[in-house]
Amino acid sequence: MNKKLLKSFIPRGLLREYQGIKMFNHRIALLEQEIKNKWLAEKRKDWSQKETIRLKEFQIYSQTGEDGILQYIFEQIGTTNKTFVEIGIEDGRQCNTANLSLNFGWKGLLIEGNKVYAERAKAYYSGKPVKVVQAFVTKENINELIKNSGIKGKIDLLSIDIDGNDYWVWNEIDSVRPRVVVIEYNSILGIEPITIPYNPKFERLKAHPGGFYYGASLAALEKLASSKGYILVGCNTWGFNAFFVQKKDANKIFNCVASEEADYLPNGEKETRRRFSLIKHMPFKRV
């Protein structure tokens, strides 16, 4: 494709993203998304932060639009050491840091509890500056796992998706100081700041056959984030990943968005209430 044509409609930061992506079909997907976004932006000029983040979504290796959201956030605040820790990756082929390490030279630690998945991830990231560790993460072992990998202090990104004790694990982490945190929340839990009680042996499908009982509400994570010096900047449109940025990095770039405003309620209010009715008798902790 003609380079002058590319430069005419792709922002410089996104052009670097495009040039870094090695797979042609992924490049095409990125271009299609940007063309659509530019068309929408010309239709309206007063996009809210929530709408802007929604427009920035695209998927290369992430589960939904997280790749695009992270690219946009770091385009705005910059990077420092391009180091990450991601907890809960399955086989590593579809996670929040794959695009960063495979296409843009980031390095970091991936932790996965399932032995089979972890071995597949080790093979997949062979030769990359990525360490894969197989371990069932608890609040008791998370800091040791991170320290043993050689990562400490300030890092650019922390991602947590363990379908259970997400709140408690993030609350415990003090071995690293991430500038950006992506963490899964459970939209079924509604607007109250609640989480499942801590259980180091928690398994989502064993706890409830429908899989609805796990994790923490967005309000609970927002409250925890604030205590750690972060603001909520937005969520993915599928309504299960929240993005937090350190206040000092977000200053004058991102606004703090209230959890009720940021959540997309992907199942709709009626279905969300129905699902919560199936687990409301189970134990929760208000935080």
N, C-alpha and C positions, 0 to 999 in steps of 0.2 A: 504494500500500500504506500502511496506517495507520502513522504515524510512531511511535506508542506501542508498537505491536506490534514494529516493527523494533528499537527500542531495548531491548525486553525480552529479545531473544536475540542481538543483535549487539553485540560489544564496541565501545567508543567509537572505537578506532583503526580497526577494520574498517568501522564506519559511515561514517567519513570517506572510506575507500576506496570504499565503495559509492556515496556521493554524488558522488565525483569522476568515476566511470566514466560516460561519455556514452552508450554503446550499451546499449539495454535488455536484449538477450540476454546480454550480458556481465554485467550486474547480476544477472540471474536465475541464471547459472552460479555466481557468487560466493555468492549466498544459499544455493543448493543445497549447495555445498561446506561452508559454515559450519554449516548445519543438520546435515549428516552428521557433521561434526567434533564438534559439541556432543553428539550422541547417543553417539558413541564415547567421548568424554571422560567422560561420566557412567557408562559401563560399567566404566571403569578410571581410577584416580587416579594411578597410578605410572608415567606415560609417561616413557621415556628421552628424551634430547635428540634422538636419531635419529628416534624415533617421533613426537615433537612436530613436528619439521620436516617429516616426511612428511605429517602431518595438515594442515599449513599450505599445502601445495601447491595452487595453482590456476593456470589458464592463461587469460590475456586476449590477450596478443600473443606471449608467449614460446613456445618450442618445446614444452616440457612444463610442469612446475609451477613454473618459476623465478619467475614473477610473484608467486606466493604466498609463496615462500621469502624473496624480497627484501623484500616488504612486511612480513613477520614480523620479519626481522632489523632493519630500520630502525625498526619500531615499538618494538623493544627498546632499541636504542642511540641512536635519534634521528638527525637529519640536521644537516648544517652548512650547506653551500652548494648542495646539490642539483645537483651537477655530476658528470658521468660522462664516461668515455672507453670506447667499445666498439669492439673490433677484430674484424672478421669478421661481417658483418650480412646478406649477400646483398642483397635489395632493401629491407631494413629493416622489412618488414611483420611479420616474426616474429623478434624478437630480445629480448634481456634488458632493454633500456632503453626500448622503445617505450611500454610502459604508463606509465612514469615521465614521459616527455616529453609524450605525447599527452594524458594524463589528470591529471597532478599537477604540471605546471609546472617539471619539471626541464629543465636545459639541458646541452649537451655536444657531444662530437665522435664521429662515426661514421666508421669507416675500412673500406673494402671494396676488395679487389683487382680484382674483375671490373668492367670498364668499363660493361657493360650494366646490371648490378645497381646500380652506384653512381649512374648517371643516373636509374634508376627511384626510388632512395632519395631523391635530391635533389628530385624532383618530389613524392614522397610527404610529405616533411617541409617543403615550401615554406611559409613563413610561421611556422614554429616556431623556437624558439631553439636549433636543432640545425644544426651544420655537418657536411656529408657530404664526405669526401675520398676520391678514388679513388687508391689506391696499393697496391702489393704490399709488404706489411710484412716487413721484415728487422730483425735486431738492430742493423744499422748505421744504419737510417733512422728507427726508431720514435720516438726522443726528439725528433728534428728535426720530425717530423710533428706531434707533440703541441705542441711549443713554437710552431710556426708557426700553430697554431689559436688561440693566445692563452690556452690553459689551462696553468696551472702550479701547483705547490705542492699543498696539501691538497685533495683532492676526496673525494666520498663513495663513488664506485663506479668500478671498472675491470672490464671484461669482455673476455675473450680466447677466441676460438674460430676458429682458423685452420687446423685440421686438419694440423698439421705441427710448426712450430718454436715452439709455444706456450711450452714451458719456457724456451727461449733468449730469446724476446722479453720475457717477464716478468722474467727474470733481468737483462735490460739496462735496463729502465725505471727511470729515476731523475728524470725531469722532473716527475712528479707523485707524490703520496703518498696513494694511495687508502685509505680506511678499510675498505672491503670489496672483495674480489676474487672474481669468478666466473671460473673457467677450466676449459676442457674437458680431460678426462683420457682415457686409453685403458685401459679395464678389461681388455683382452686381455693387457696386459703384466704382469698379475699383481701380486704383493706386493713385488717387488724394486724399489729406487729406480733405474729405468732410463729412458732417453729415446732417441729417435733422435739421431744425431750432427747437429750443426748443418750445414745446407746452405741457403744463401740462395735457391737456386732450387728448393727441394723442392716437389713436387706429389704429393699423396697417391695418386692413381690411377695415376700414372706410376711411382711407387716400387714399388707392388704392385697387381696387377690386382684383387685381392679387397678392397682398401681397408683391410686390417687393420694395415698398417705405417704408423704416424703417431704423433706426439705423445709424451706421457710417461705413466708410471704415476702413480697417485695417491700412492704412497709418495715418488716423486721430487718431486712438486709440494709435498707436505707438508714435505719436507726443505728445499726452497727457501723455502717460506713461513716456516718457523721462522727461517731465517737473515735474513729481512726483517722479522721482528717480528710475524708473524701466527700464528693457530691455525686448524686445520681444525675447522669447526663442523658440517659435514654435507654431504650430496650429494643430488642429485635421485634419485628412485626408478628412473629409467631408467638410471642408472649411467654418466653421462658428464659431468656438471657438478659441480664441487666449489666449496664456499663457504668463504672464509677471511675472518676478521675480525681487525683489529689487536688485539694483546693488551691494550693499554690501554683500548680500547673494549669488548672482550669481558669485562673484569674483573668478576667476580661476576654476570655475565649468562649467558655461554655457557662451557661447558667445552670443553677441547681433546679432540677425538675422534680416536682412532688410525685411520690409513687403512684397516687391515684391518677395523675395526669399521664404518666409515662407508660403505664400498663395498657396493653392492647386487648386484654380479655379475649384470647383467640377462640374460645368456645362460646362466647356470648354470655350475657348475664344469667339467663335462664338455665343454661346447661351448667354453668359454673356453680350456681346454687344447688342444682340437682346433685352434682358430683360431691360437693361439700357435705350435703345431707347424708351421704353414704359413709362419711368418716367423722362426722361431728362428735360422735360418742367416744372417739379415741383420744388419748392424752395429747395435750398441746401445752406448750409453755409460752406465756406472754413475756415479751422481752422489752 
